[in-house]
Amino acid sequence: MKKKHTNLNNIFFLFLIFFLLGNISLFSQHSIWGTFTTGNSALPNETIKCIAIDSNDTKWIGTFMSGIATISSTGWTVYNTENSMLPNNYINTIAIDNNDTKWIGTDGGGIATFDNTNWTIYNTENSDLPSNVIMTIICEPNGNIWIGTYFGGLARFDGKEWKIYNTGNSGLPSNKVVSIAIDTNGKKWIGTHGGGLVTYDDTNWKVYNENNSKIPNNYIYSIVIEPDNTKWIGTGGGGLASYNDIFWNVYNTENSGLPDNNIRPLIISENGLIWIGTYFGGLAVFDGENWIVYNTKNSDIPDDEITFIASGKYDTKWIGTERSGLYTVKDTIKGEIDDITYATNTKSIIFSKKNDKQTGDETEIPDIYKPAEYKNNIVFLLDVSNIDKEPKKLRLFIRSFKMMINYKQTKGTNYGVSILTYSSKDKTPSKSTSLSEKQKRLIAITNNVKIEGITPFNKGLMKAYELASTNSLPGGNCQVILAADGKINDNEKQIKEITNSYYEDNNITFSILSFGRQSWKEDRKMKNLIPRGGGHYYKIDPVRFIDNWSATFQLGTSVFRGDIDKEEKIDLPGQIGFALNKKIISSGFLNGGIKTQFNWGRLHGKKKGNSFKNKYFEGCLNFQVIINRWFNRTFKFEIIRPYAFVGIGFIRYRTILRDQNGTITDYYGYSFESENPASNVDDPEKCKPNVELIFPIGGGVNYKLNDQIDLELEMSSRFMNSDKLDAKVSQKNDKYLFFSIGITYKFIQKEFLANILNK
């Protein structure tokens, strides 16, 4: 079996992280954050779905699309479908049993087990596993493995026999099982996607939902259980609930410090704190009375969408994110917290602790623990000499700034926004580079600063850092963001010293929006200017006309609805189609595009002895939207994405209506000799076809096979202001339906600005 190992740089980095995490005395008063990405480690993908830690302290990290990565004292190893027996690279869950065997649940490939030597695969073809989409696995001490599947219900496997529980043979309220926990009495607590919470004691089932209990939501994403059997339940929209078998307590954004009602992972640390990962509110810690929130504004967390939390050695939490890789944080909160007070003269937060034994000692918590209630400064830095006499570029920069501000302020934090303009070449840039009042309002400018004369980049950068530091309070999140259109010609080493110094000493991050078509060398230089973990590099390559095209081939059937629409026979294929698609917009929430569709098909019907046949060709121009996220942000579409479209087009057809004797009684698109109707029964002569306007409306789903190929399932209806399709004219307009499957091939895919900036 082949394994991927890191180079010496990655091993050195890994050694450094473990050295830092291992020195407990060094971190007794400060939190230390470490970040692992595809850029600084051998992590193969930055979408982390699960983390498990074995008895050797090896971390097993499941990614979405790139298999499994392990990290240990000896380095990194990657397992995927190419170098191992792993059946699928989409990993949803990993559990480790008493024998240190890894149970790996995939999104479509079933289960793989791995004992560090041998692989075993269980799927719907070679076992009684009810579904290949595995959402959660838990291993009992007695050797039973409990498996939650999506669509197939719950499975129990004892190593030899399978027992399946579903809505048909048990009290399970839904076949979509996404979380499982087992209490000290051996009772299973099972979270479903839409069916609420259910318990099973190996005999009886009991369901808790919004109708029969105080559980706040029927989408149960996580369950953890304290030693006293108190259950903590994370829901998809209702916040966090606790249940001690008698009373319910519900915590949400309105009645507590919880930053988001969409809960994903939960764990209980050894000191009894509840660690809560949210969908877009970051990480929260709760001791039963007080809340601490970590997010991208008040800490080094790179992403507010938390997918998994695992607890490792040295009180370290290993945290997976949706888009930004893996990070670690040292748990420095010791003991039970009594009270939080604000020392107004120092603007710091003091935690008083019970286990200080009434000594009166107070421990000042580092800035990283402070809530995001401070003013945050953003400074946009712009060299106007690069855009002189090019107002289009200025508008593009302003649009990018607006997107970043809107995205950040939807997270619930207000920013002081400054824009600093300078010129590195011309003393007097043209008026076209000045911001209009409308542009200032768009990005909510609170401070507009211009540097007169020719100014090198390093001096402009220093001035930007001074602005970011002005009036900012401790714990704030201050940023300098550069819009770069071309090369940065100043001394690279000196600039890096400036950015690193301000990040280390003042916690001011530095990011670059790169709009030019730089070479890979220039890209690397600019990325190198950003402090590690202290900013982002956004490569913005404008979408061109030749980008984001795709072609779809469809097969399906057409179903007629009109005066003569009763026909048991269904022709397959009754329709053959081809579509050319062009994505033209994206908001991050949805993509929009133009779909040009051409179809060849036939319609038929039979009613009260009359029958008709219609052969047609149609062309449509549709506007299509593809949804990337659900409306309330509780779900992100990855593999399966719904779409809808509406448009206008034409249908060109010939149709013949016959009576029960087979005689033509009406027609369109054929010549007919009324004196001799019998001569037209078998093969009437064609003439000019009929053409009508049609109005298509429909929807479907795309299933992503890989980055270039999608499968497509579509249903649509064609409305028209005509009653001639079946050649029987009455008072009821005709219409017809499409049901089709297709395959789509995508050409030259490129991300839009909204997708890049909202990552």
TORDOPA-410314 format. One record per residue (C-alpha): residue number from 1; x, y, z; residue in three letters. Coordinates in steps of 0.02 Angstrom, whole numbers. Layout:
// residues N
seq  u  v  w  type
NUM  X  Y  Z  ala
...
This chain:
// residues 759
seq  u  v  w  type
1  0  0  0  met
2  67  170  -45  lys
3  63  311  81  lys
4  95  497  59  lys
5  219  574  181  his
6  265  753  205  thr
7  430  833  165  asn
8  550  895  298  leu
9  465  1064  309  asn
10  298  987  356  asn
11  381  873  484  ile
12  470  1023  561  phe
13  305  1118  568  phe
14  219  970  649  leu
15  358  952  777  phe
16  343  1136  818  leu
17  155  1123  847  ile
18  172  973  962  phe
19  314  1058  1056  phe
20  207  1211  1085  leu
21  55  1110  1136  leu
22  158  1004  1254  gly
23  226  1148  1359  asn
24  83  1168  1480  ile
25  168  1296  1591  ser
26  200  1410  1443  leu
27  14  1419  1404  phe
28  -56  1431  1578  ser
29  -119  1607  1544  gln
30  -135  1615  1355  his
31  -227  1522  1216  ser
32  -123  1455  1074  ile
33  -201  1423  905  trp
34  -128  1317  767  gly
35  -194  1304  591  thr
36  -170  1164  462  phe
37  -215  1201  281  thr
38  -168  1132  111  thr
39  -39  1272  101  gly
40  58  1237  260  asn
41  37  1049  280  ser
42  -3  888  188  ala
43  -189  907  224  leu
44  -267  858  56  pro
45  -427  961  71  asn
46  -487  1105  180  glu
47  -666  1041  201  thr
48  -656  937  360  ile
49  -804  825  403  lys
50  -743  723  551  cys
51  -596  691  668  ile
52  -557  538  774  ala
53  -407  511  889  ile
54  -341  335  920  asp
55  -248  262  1069  ser
56  -80  315  995  asn
57  -141  497  986  asp
58  -147  488  796  thr
59  -280  604  725  lys
60  -388  529  587  trp
61  -460  672  484  ile
62  -602  640  363  gly
63  -616  762  218  thr
64  -749  792  89  phe
65  -681  740  -82  met
66  -501  694  -34  ser
67  -511  543  80  gly
68  -427  531  251  ile
69  -272  616  319  ala
70  -184  561  478  thr
71  -68  665  584  ile
72  48  590  714  ser
73  219  620  789  ser
74  298  545  633  thr
75  209  656  507  gly
76  62  647  387  trp
77  -15  502  291  thr
78  -155  516  164  val
79  -274  375  117  tyr
80  -385  390  -35  asn
81  -464  283  -170  thr
82  -303  284  -272  glu
83  -179  223  -141  asn
84  -289  116  -29  ser
85  -449  12  -25  met
86  -550  162  35  leu
87  -710  148  -69  pro
88  -752  333  -76  asn
89  -659  497  -47  asn
90  -810  581  33  tyr
91  -794  544  219  ile
92  -938  585  338  asn
93  -887  499  499  thr
94  -747  399  583  ile
95  -764  296  743  ala
96  -630  193  831  ile
97  -673  33  928  asp
98  -588  -49  1077  asn
99  -464  -138  962  asn
100  -411  26  881  asp
101  -498  -23  719  thr
102  -560  127  622  lys
103  -741  122  560  trp
104  -753  244  416  ile
105  -922  301  351  gly
106  -925  371  174  thr
107  -1050  474  75  asp
108  -1100  342  -52  gly
109  -969  206  -33  gly
110  -1032  120  124  gly
111  -916  79  269  ile
112  -730  38  270  ala
113  -640  -35  421  thr
114  -452  -20  441  phe
115  -344  -97  578  asp
116  -185  -11  515  asn
117  -149  -162  406  thr
118  -307  -235  330  asn
119  -459  -155  250  trp
120  -636  -225  250  thr
121  -779  -148  150  ile
122  -964  -160  192  tyr
123  -1093  -95  69  asn
124  -1269  -133  9  thr
125  -1205  -261  -115  glu
126  -1098  -371  -2  asn
127  -1191  -351  163  ser
128  -1359  -305  240  asp
129  -1306  -123  260  leu
130  -1467  -29  213  pro
131  -1384  123  131  ser
132  -1212  172  67  asn
133  -1231  350  134  val
134  -1164  338  312  ile
135  -1193  488  426  met
136  -1135  428  598  thr
137  -1055  277  682  ile
138  -1035  237  867  ile
139  -945  86  943  cys
140  -1011  6  1102  glu
141  -889  -72  1227  pro
142  -974  -241  1199  asn
143  -922  -238  1016  gly
144  -1087  -184  938  asn
145  -1071  -53  803  ile
146  -1219  66  780  trp
147  -1230  149  609  ile
148  -1342  293  560  gly
149  -1378  305  374  thr
150  -1463  432  264  tyr
151  -1616  350  184  phe
152  -1587  176  259  gly
153  -1622  204  444  gly
154  -1518  129  585  leu
155  -1408  -26  579  ala
156  -1327  -130  717  arg
157  -1181  -244  674  phe
158  -1101  -364  799  asp
159  -964  -423  682  gly
160  -1068  -564  609  lys
161  -1251  -517  597  glu
162  -1343  -358  547  trp
163  -1502  -291  626  lys
164  -1591  -154  531  ile
165  -1714  -29  607  tyr
166  -1819  82  496  asn
167  -1988  169  491  thr
168  -2069  8  431  gly
169  -2012  -112  566  asn
170  -1977  -4  720  ser
171  -2023  157  810  gly
172  -1894  255  713  leu
173  -1983  414  650  pro
174  -1867  444  502  ser
175  -1744  342  399  asn
176  -1622  489  399  lys
177  -1514  456  553  val
178  -1377  586  577  val
179  -1321  570  759  ser
180  -1312  436  895  ile
181  -1260  436  1078  ala
182  -1271  302  1213  ile
183  -1303  346  1396  asp
184  -1237  259  1552  thr
185  -1387  141  1553  asn
186  -1353  82  1376  gly
187  -1501  177  1303  lys
188  -1474  240  1126  lys
189  -1517  423  1090  trp
190  -1540  442  904  ile
191  -1552  607  810  gly
192  -1643  612  644  thr
193  -1650  737  503  his
194  -1828  803  519  gly
195  -1904  669  631  gly
196  -1842  732  799  gly
197  -1753  635  936  leu
198  -1789  451  974  val
199  -1730  335  1112  thr
200  -1710  145  1105  tyr
201  -1671  34  1257  asp
202  -1659  -126  1152  asp
203  -1846  -153  1181  thr
204  -1946  8  1178  asn
205  -1943  163  1068  trp
206  -1990  339  1120  lys
207  -1995  492  1008  val
208  -1967  673  1061  tyr
209  -2019  804  934  asn
210  -2085  982  926  glu
211  -2265  922  950  asn
212  -2244  812  1105  asn
213  -2097  889  1197  ser
214  -2000  1050  1222  lys
215  -1865  1003  1098  ile
216  -1847  1161  991  pro
217  -1819  1083  821  asn
218  -1841  913  735  asn
219  -1670  919  648  tyr
220  -1549  840  772  ile
221  -1368  857  716  tyr
222  -1273  813  875  ser
223  -1298  731  1045  ile
224  -1177  719  1192  val
225  -1214  647  1364  ile
226  -1139  696  1532  glu
227  -1093  565  1664  pro
228  -1253  609  1760  asp
229  -1352  567  1600  asn
230  -1395  746  1555  thr
231  -1415  754  1368  lys
232  -1354  902  1264  trp
233  -1438  911  1095  ile
234  -1386  1020  948  gly
235  -1524  1064  825  thr
236  -1527  1136  650  gly
237  -1616  1300  684  gly
238  -1683  1287  862  gly
239  -1522  1311  958  gly
240  -1455  1201  1097  leu
241  -1563  1097  1216  ala
242  -1522  1001  1375  ser
243  -1629  863  1450  tyr
244  -1604  771  1615  asn
245  -1750  650  1589  asp
246  -1865  771  1683  ile
247  -1835  950  1630  phe
248  -1791  1032  1464  trp
249  -1684  1188  1447  asn
250  -1668  1277  1280  val
251  -1529  1400  1237  tyr
252  -1541  1508  1082  asn
253  -1479  1675  1015  thr
254  -1621  1768  1101  glu
255  -1604  1703  1279  asn
256  -1418  1665  1293  ser
257  -1245  1702  1226  gly
258  -1262  1568  1091  leu
259  -1203  1651  929  pro
260  -1305  1544  807  asp
261  -1458  1432  820  asn
262  -1388  1309  694  asn
263  -1284  1188  796  ile
264  -1165  1060  722  arg
265  -1037  970  834  pro
266  -1044  958  1025  leu
267  -917  890  1149  ile
268  -899  894  1338  ile
269  -722  929  1399  ser
270  -644  845  1550  glu
271  -678  999  1656  asn
272  -864  993  1613  gly
273  -871  1134  1485  leu
274  -985  1115  1334  ile
275  -897  1155  1170  trp
276  -1019  1200  1033  ile
277  -983  1216  848  gly
278  -1108  1318  747  thr
279  -1151  1333  564  tyr
280  -1096  1514  540  phe
281  -1073  1586  715  gly
282  -905  1511  758  gly
283  -864  1414  917  leu
284  -949  1436  1087  ala
285  -900  1372  1259  val
286  -1031  1357  1398  phe
287  -1008  1312  1582  asp
288  -1193  1307  1624  gly
289  -1204  1494  1663  glu
290  -1079  1592  1559  asn
291  -1034  1595  1375  trp
292  -872  1625  1281  ile
293  -878  1646  1092  val
294  -732  1623  972  tyr
295  -754  1684  794  asn
296  -655  1758  652  thr
297  -675  1932  728  lys
298  -606  1901  903  asn
299  -489  1752  882  ser
300  -376  1661  760  asp
301  -516  1548  700  ile
302  -504  1548  509  pro
303  -686  1500  478  asp
304  -850  1524  573  asp
305  -927  1365  501  glu
306  -876  1226  621  ile
307  -897  1046  563  thr
308  -815  942  701  phe
309  -730  953  871  ile
310  -619  820  950  ala
311  -528  828  1116  ser
312  -345  775  1118  gly
313  -198  775  1237  lys
314  -140  928  1333  tyr
315  -320  994  1343  asp
316  -312  1028  1157  thr
317  -465  1040  1046  lys
318  -449  987  864  trp
319  -577  1082  762  ile
320  -630  1053  582  gly
321  -703  1189  471  thr
322  -805  1191  312  glu
323  -684  1290  204  arg
324  -525  1332  300  ser
325  -447  1169  356  gly
326  -407  1109  531  leu
327  -357  1209  682  tyr
328  -313  1177  864  thr
329  -343  1278  1021  val
330  -273  1252  1195  lys
331  -411  1239  1326  asp
332  -346  1358  1461  thr
333  -513  1379  1552  ile
334  -486  1279  1712  lys
335  -616  1244  1844  gly
336  -794  1303  1857  glu
337  -826  1487  1817  ile
338  -924  1583  1949  asp
339  -942  1755  1874  asp
340  -886  1869  1735  ile
341  -851  2050  1780  thr
342  -790  2195  1674  tyr
343  -645  2298  1738  ala
344  -698  2460  1655  thr
345  -534  2549  1682  asn
346  -433  2414  1594  thr
347  -569  2357  1472  lys
348  -525  2176  1510  ser
349  -628  2027  1568  ile
350  -599  1945  1735  ile
351  -655  1767  1777  phe
352  -677  1728  1963  ser
353  -660  1542  1998  lys
354  -734  1430  2134  lys
355  -580  1322  2150  asn
356  -474  1471  2199  asp
357  -537  1425  2375  lys
358  -592  1602  2420  gln
359  -416  1672  2401  thr
360  -484  1818  2303  gly
361  -363  1782  2162  asp
362  -422  1840  1994  glu
363  -356  1779  1828  thr
364  -358  1897  1681  glu
365  -415  1806  1526  ile
366  -318  1844  1366  pro
367  -397  1947  1227  asp
368  -437  1788  1132  ile
369  -578  1750  1256  tyr
370  -659  1921  1248  lys
371  -830  1937  1166  pro
372  -843  2030  1002  ala
373  -911  2193  1075  glu
374  -768  2306  1027  tyr
375  -747  2421  880  lys
376  -665  2336  733  asn
377  -568  2436  605  asn
378  -548  2390  422  ile
379  -432  2493  312  val
380  -442  2472  124  phe
381  -277  2519  43  leu
382  -281  2576  -138  leu
383  -142  2634  -255  asp
384  -236  2750  -373  val
385  -91  2761  -496  ser
386  -132  2582  -548  asn
387  -310  2629  -595  ile
388  -286  2808  -657  asp
389  -410  2847  -796  lys
390  -490  2675  -774  glu
391  -653  2703  -679  pro
392  -709  2524  -718  lys
393  -569  2456  -611  lys
394  -613  2575  -470  leu
395  -794  2516  -477  arg
396  -734  2335  -470  leu
397  -629  2372  -315  phe
398  -776  2461  -231  ile
399  -891  2316  -273  arg
400  -768  2195  -194  ser
401  -752  2302  -38  phe
402  -942  2312  -25  lys
403  -959  2122  -34  met
404  -829  2099  103  met
405  -911  2228  216  ile
406  -1086  2158  189  asn
407  -1025  1981  224  tyr
408  -936  2032  383  lys
409  -1078  2139  450  gln
410  -1204  2000  424  thr
411  -1103  1908  555  lys
412  -1167  2036  681  gly
413  -1013  2146  706  thr
414  -1001  2330  664  asn
415  -843  2395  581  tyr
416  -760  2562  567  gly
417  -714  2571  382  val
418  -575  2679  312  ser
419  -509  2694  137  ile
420  -331  2753  112  leu
421  -280  2808  -64  thr
422  -104  2848  -118  tyr
423  -5  2858  -280  ser
424  158  2768  -307  ser
425  190  2849  -476  lys
426  97  3012  -511  asp
427  90  3164  -399  lys
428  -84  3215  -458  thr
429  -195  3068  -504  pro
430  -348  3110  -609  ser
431  -519  3144  -534  lys
432  -580  2978  -604  ser
433  -492  2891  -460  thr
434  -586  2988  -327  ser
435  -729  2904  -237  leu
436  -901  2975  -266  ser
437  -1020  3002  -121  glu
438  -1123  2854  -181  lys
439  -970  2741  -179  gln
440  -927  2799  -4  lys
441  -1102  2756  55  arg
442  -1092  2585  -28  leu
443  -948  2531  81  ile
444  -1002  2633  233  ala
445  -844  2738  237  ile
446  -813  2819  406  thr
447  -642  2888  362  asn
448  -575  2939  189  asn
449  -388  2976  190  val
450  -277  3030  45  lys
451  -88  3037  47  ile
452  -24  3180  -61  glu
453  126  3164  -177  gly
454  218  3008  -232  ile
455  218  2877  -95  thr
456  304  2707  -99  pro
457  199  2557  -51  phe
458  287  2524  114  asn
459  245  2699  177  lys
460  65  2682  120  gly
461  57  2515  211  leu
462  127  2590  372  met
463  -4  2729  364  lys
464  -141  2598  340  ala
465  -84  2506  496  tyr
466  -86  2671  594  glu
467  -265  2700  537  leu
468  -314  2522  588  ala
469  -242  2551  762  ser
470  -331  2718  787  thr
471  -474  2712  913  asn
472  -474  2522  912  ser
473  -509  2439  1078  leu
474  -426  2283  1150  pro
475  -502  2125  1080  gly
476  -556  2208  920  gly
477  -527  2133  750  asn
478  -427  2255  644  cys
479  -381  2223  463  gln
480  -286  2301  320  val
481  -347  2247  149  ile
482  -247  2290  -7  leu
483  -323  2298  -181  ala
484  -177  2250  -293  ala
485  -185  2269  -481  asp
486  -12  2224  -538  gly
487  156  2194  -455  lys
488  212  2256  -285  ile
489  384  2323  -324  asn
490  444  2369  -149  asp
491  565  2265  -47  asn
492  476  2102  -12  glu
493  573  2064  146  lys
494  538  2235  220  gln
495  351  2224  183  ile
496  341  2052  262  lys
497  427  2116  418  glu
498  296  2255  431  ile
499  146  2139  409  thr
500  215  2007  529  asn
501  260  2138  660  ser
502  87  2217  663  tyr
503  3  2048  668  tyr
504  110  1981  810  glu
505  111  2141  914  asp
506  -60  2217  875  asn
507  -160  2070  803  asn
508  -194  2167  643  ile
509  -218  2051  495  thr
510  -166  2087  316  phe
511  -257  2025  161  ser
512  -234  2052  -25  ile
513  -364  2061  -162  leu
514  -263  2021  -318  ser
515  -353  2074  -478  phe
516  -212  2066  -603  gly
517  -163  1917  -711  arg
518  3  1891  -624  gln
519  120  1748  -657  ser
520  132  1608  -530  trp
521  293  1686  -466  lys
522  207  1852  -430  glu
523  62  1759  -349  asp
524  184  1668  -236  arg
525  271  1830  -188  lys
526  108  1914  -140  met
527  48  1762  -41  lys
528  214  1765  51  asn
529  178  1943  113  leu
530  30  1883  217  ile
531  70  1829  396  pro
532  36  1645  428  arg
533  -139  1633  499  gly
534  -153  1822  492  gly
535  -245  1857  330  gly
536  -302  1791  162  his
537  -248  1799  -18  tyr
538  -394  1817  -140  tyr
539  -348  1782  -320  lys
540  -482  1869  -424  ile
541  -472  1824  -607  asp
542  -621  1907  -694  pro
543  -743  1789  -778  val
544  -735  1802  -967  arg
545  -861  1761  -1102  phe
546  -777  1595  -1137  ile
547  -789  1539  -955  asp
548  -924  1436  -867  asn
549  -1006  1351  -1014  trp
550  -1082  1178  -1006  ser
551  -1175  1061  -1123  ala
552  -1314  941  -1076  thr
553  -1381  789  -1170  phe
554  -1555  732  -1116  gln
555  -1667  581  -1140  leu
556  -1843  569  -1077  gly
557  -2027  567  -1116  thr
558  -2160  697  -1158  ser
559  -2333  685  -1080  val
560  -2477  778  -1162  phe
561  -2618  867  -1070  arg
562  -2763  931  -1176  gly
563  -2926  875  -1254  asp
564  -2860  703  -1299  ile
565  -2740  654  -1162  asp
566  -2787  477  -1109  lys
567  -2656  355  -1169  glu
568  -2584  209  -1073  glu
569  -2433  193  -1186  lys
570  -2275  290  -1141  ile
571  -2138  303  -1270  asp
572  -1956  298  -1211  leu
573  -1870  396  -1271  pro
574  -2012  513  -1313  gly
575  -1892  658  -1313  gln
576  -1710  686  -1359  ile
577  -1633  851  -1310  gly
578  -1478  956  -1308  phe
579  -1444  1112  -1203  ala
580  -1304  1239  -1199  leu
581  -1285  1326  -1031  asn
582  -1191  1482  -980  lys
583  -1171  1536  -798  lys
584  -1176  1725  -792  ile
585  -1200  1777  -610  ile
586  -1169  1713  -434  ser
587  -1214  1785  -265  ser
588  -1140  1647  -157  gly
589  -1318  1594  -115  phe
590  -1365  1548  -293  leu
591  -1296  1543  -470  asn
592  -1391  1612  -618  gly
593  -1370  1572  -802  gly
594  -1443  1559  -975  ile
595  -1500  1390  -1039  lys
596  -1529  1368  -1226  thr
597  -1626  1207  -1253  gln
598  -1673  1109  -1410  phe
599  -1784  954  -1405  asn
600  -1853  831  -1530  trp
601  -2001  727  -1473  gly
602  -2175  660  -1501  arg
603  -2343  675  -1417  leu
604  -2493  560  -1427  his
605  -2660  530  -1345  gly
606  -2819  428  -1356  lys
607  -2991  468  -1289  lys
608  -3168  407  -1333  lys
609  -3106  323  -1491  gly
610  -3012  476  -1554  asn
611  -2823  476  -1561  ser
612  -2685  592  -1617  phe
613  -2499  589  -1651  lys
614  -2385  739  -1650  asn
615  -2202  753  -1698  lys
616  -2117  914  -1645  tyr
617  -1957  1013  -1630  phe
618  -1940  1150  -1499  glu
619  -1814  1282  -1449  gly
620  -1813  1378  -1284  cys
621  -1712  1515  -1204  leu
622  -1723  1496  -1015  asn
623  -1654  1586  -864  phe
624  -1596  1457  -737  gln
625  -1548  1473  -554  val
626  -1451  1342  -455  ile
627  -1463  1352  -266  ile
628  -1299  1337  -169  asn
629  -1370  1356  7  arg
630  -1540  1332  87  trp
631  -1637  1491  128  phe
632  -1605  1486  316  asn
633  -1421  1437  290  arg
634  -1445  1274  387  thr
635  -1389  1171  239  phe
636  -1261  1191  102  lys
637  -1285  1098  -61  phe
638  -1127  1007  -112  glu
639  -1159  850  -214  ile
640  -1345  869  -251  ile
641  -1402  1043  -300  arg
642  -1580  1093  -349  pro
643  -1617  1213  -491  tyr
644  -1765  1299  -571  ala
645  -1793  1389  -736  phe
646  -1919  1491  -834  val
647  -1911  1551  -1013  gly
648  -1987  1576  -1183  ile
649  -1976  1473  -1342  gly
650  -2063  1400  -1492  phe
651  -2131  1232  -1547  ile
652  -2135  1176  -1728  arg
653  -2250  1027  -1756  tyr
654  -2363  923  -1868  arg
655  -2514  833  -1794  thr
656  -2652  717  -1856  ile
657  -2817  678  -1769  leu
658  -2906  516  -1815  arg
659  -3073  440  -1768  asp
660  -3104  263  -1708  gln
661  -3098  200  -1888  asn
662  -2928  276  -1918  gly
663  -2996  412  -2032  thr
664  -2915  583  -2022  ile
665  -3037  707  -1950  thr
666  -2919  855  -1924  asp
667  -2738  899  -1948  tyr
668  -2603  1033  -1948  tyr
669  -2446  1029  -2055  gly
670  -2515  907  -2186  tyr
671  -2606  919  -2353  ser
672  -2778  840  -2355  phe
673  -2895  803  -2502  glu
674  -3069  825  -2433  ser
675  -3145  740  -2587  glu
676  -3052  580  -2554  asn
677  -3019  564  -2365  pro
678  -2977  379  -2377  ala
679  -2820  418  -2478  ser
680  -2748  514  -2332  asn
681  -2763  380  -2199  val
682  -2592  300  -2211  asp
683  -2468  429  -2272  asp
684  -2536  606  -2292  pro
685  -2427  731  -2383  glu
686  -2331  852  -2273  lys
687  -2338  1041  -2292  cys
688  -2281  1190  -2190  lys
689  -2278  1145  -2003  pro
690  -2371  1242  -1870  asn
691  -2267  1357  -1757  val
692  -2324  1418  -1585  glu
693  -2250  1512  -1438  leu
694  -2217  1411  -1281  ile
695  -2173  1462  -1104  phe
696  -2068  1331  -1014  pro
697  -2058  1323  -825  ile
698  -1977  1184  -725  gly
699  -1845  1122  -608  gly
700  -1732  979  -565  gly
701  -1578  921  -472  val
702  -1396  902  -521  asn
703  -1291  763  -449  tyr
704  -1105  802  -453  lys
705  -1000  656  -512  leu
706  -840  758  -520  asn
707  -783  935  -558  asp
708  -832  921  -741  gln
709  -978  800  -753  ile
710  -1152  809  -675  asp
711  -1302  696  -689  leu
712  -1468  785  -707  glu
713  -1649  742  -668  leu
714  -1774  867  -735  glu
715  -1962  895  -741  met
716  -2043  1041  -833  ser
717  -2203  1101  -913  ser
718  -2231  1194  -1076  arg
719  -2377  1316  -1071  phe
720  -2448  1391  -1231  met
721  -2592  1500  -1289  asn
722  -2654  1373  -1416  ser
723  -2765  1219  -1428  asp
724  -2696  1141  -1586  lys
725  -2566  1015  -1525  leu
726  -2692  872  -1529  asp
727  -2781  945  -1683  ala
728  -2942  955  -1583  lys
729  -2988  1135  -1553  val
730  -3098  1162  -1402  ser
731  -3098  1285  -1257  gln
732  -2951  1208  -1165  lys
733  -2773  1260  -1207  asn
734  -2647  1121  -1229  asp
735  -2487  1094  -1132  lys
736  -2359  956  -1114  tyr
737  -2238  896  -981  leu
738  -2057  838  -991  phe
739  -1977  706  -881  phe
740  -1795  679  -925  ser
741  -1625  623  -866  ile
742  -1467  700  -932  gly
743  -1280  714  -919  ile
744  -1191  882  -914  thr
745  -1011  919  -960  tyr
746  -937  1084  -895  lys
747  -806  1186  -988  phe
748  -678  1308  -912  ile
749  -759  1332  -742  gln
750  -711  1491  -649  lys
751  -772  1564  -485  glu
752  -866  1728  -476  phe
753  -818  1869  -360  leu
754  -953  1828  -231  ala
755  -895  1647  -216  asn
756  -714  1698  -190  ile
757  -745  1835  -62  leu
758  -875  1741  40  asn
759  -766  1589  73  lys
